[in-house]
């Protein structure tokens, strides 16, 4: 059976700010500013974030990972779209719980092989991994080949 691979990354890869031709799904973290909570990029963009910090020097930003239910929903959607496999490129497991939560979420979706890759990094390096994985998936490369390539980035 041929693999039909979907690619997922977390917001920490900042892919929303990079033009690219790929269908990469994003697991969105939450940004907490004082008493307010925002879905990263959808409710608070980077420029808005920095403007808020400039306007109020007492704000101490915090973040939290996307809820496991949203991860499961993303995986279920990809499965309904015909994906047999999903590769999740996650922020470093030393920086966030997204890696381990994505593993747990993947186990809850029957009939879909979820492969969670610890990027061991964040931001552009993580984005470059997601872009490379998408490129290779479009070329019809296997999950195994894509994961091996990611280890070299």
N, C-alpha and C positions, 0 to 999 in steps of 0.2 A: 504494500500500500504506500502510495506517495504521501509524504508529509505536506500539510498545508499549514504554514507557520505564521503566527501572529507575533508582533513585537510590542512589548509594553515597557515603559520606563517610568520612573517617578519624577515629580516636578523638580527635584533637585538637579536634574540634567539640564534644566532651562531650555528645553526644546521648543517651548512656546515662543522664544525670542530668536529662533533660527529658522530661516526659510529652508524647507526641504520638501522633496516630492513623496515622502513615505507616509503610510498610515500607521503611525506609532501611537498607541493608546497611552494615556498619561494617568498615573495614580497620583492624585492631588493631595498634598499635605495641607494641614491647617496652619494658619499664621495667627498667633494671638498677640494682640496689641492692647495692653491694659485689660479692660473688661470685654473687648470685642474680639470675635473670632471670624476669620475669613478663609474661604477656600482659595488656595494659592492660584494666582493668575485669573481665575474666573471672577473672584470678588475683590481681589487686590493684586494689582500688577506691581512689578518692581518699581517703576517710577512713583506710583501712588504710595508704596511702602516707604520709600526714601523721603518723599514729601512729608508723610506723617511723622517720621522721625525728626526731620528738620523743624517741623512746627511744634513738636512737643518733646523736649529733651528728657522728660521723665519717663517716657515709654521705654520699656525693656521688652523687646520682642522675644517670643518663644514660638516654637513650632511643635506640632504633633503629627504623627503619621496618619495616612488615610485609614478610615475604619475598615476592618476586615470585610464587612458586608459590601462595601464599594468594590473591593478587590474581587470578591466572589462574583459580583454583578458584571464586572469588566470581563472576567474569564468566561462567564456564562454567555455573554453577548458574543464573544469571539467564537465560542463553540457553536452557537446558533448560526453564525456566519460561515460555518464550514471549516473552521480551523481544527486541525487535529492536535497541534502543538502550539504552545505559547512560550516564548522566551522573555523573561522579565529581567531587565537590567536594573539592578537596585543600587542605591547609594551604599557606600561602605557599611558593612554590618557592624563596624566599630562606631559608627556615627548615628545609626538609627535602627529601629526595630522593623523597618519596612522589609528587609530581607527575610527575617524569620516569619513575619506575618504573611508575606506573600507565599511562603512555603506552606503554611497552615491553610491559607485560602485555596491554594491549588489542590490540596488534598480533598477539599470539599466539593470539587467539581468532577463528577463522574464522566468518563468518556473523553477527557481532555488531558493531555500530557503537559503539565506546567513545569518548566525548567527555570529555576531562579538563579541568576548569575550575580554573584557579589562583585560589583565593579571595583571595590576597594578604593573608591575615589568618589568624586562629586563634580558637579558642574560640567565644564566642557569635555573633560576626559570621559565622563559618563555618557554625555551626549554623543561623542564620537563612536563609542561602543554601540549605542542604539542605532546610529546611522549605518555603521558597518554591518550590523546584524540584519538590518532591513535590506540593505543592498544585496547581501548574500542570499537572503530568503527569496528575494525577487528573482535571483538567478537560478533558483531551484536547489540550492545547496541544502544539505541535511542539517538537522539540529546538531549532530555531533561535530560536523565541520564548522558550523557557526560558533559553537561554544569553544572549540579549539582556537579559532581565529581571535575570539575575544580575549583569550588568555595572553595573546601576543601583543595586545594594544597597551 
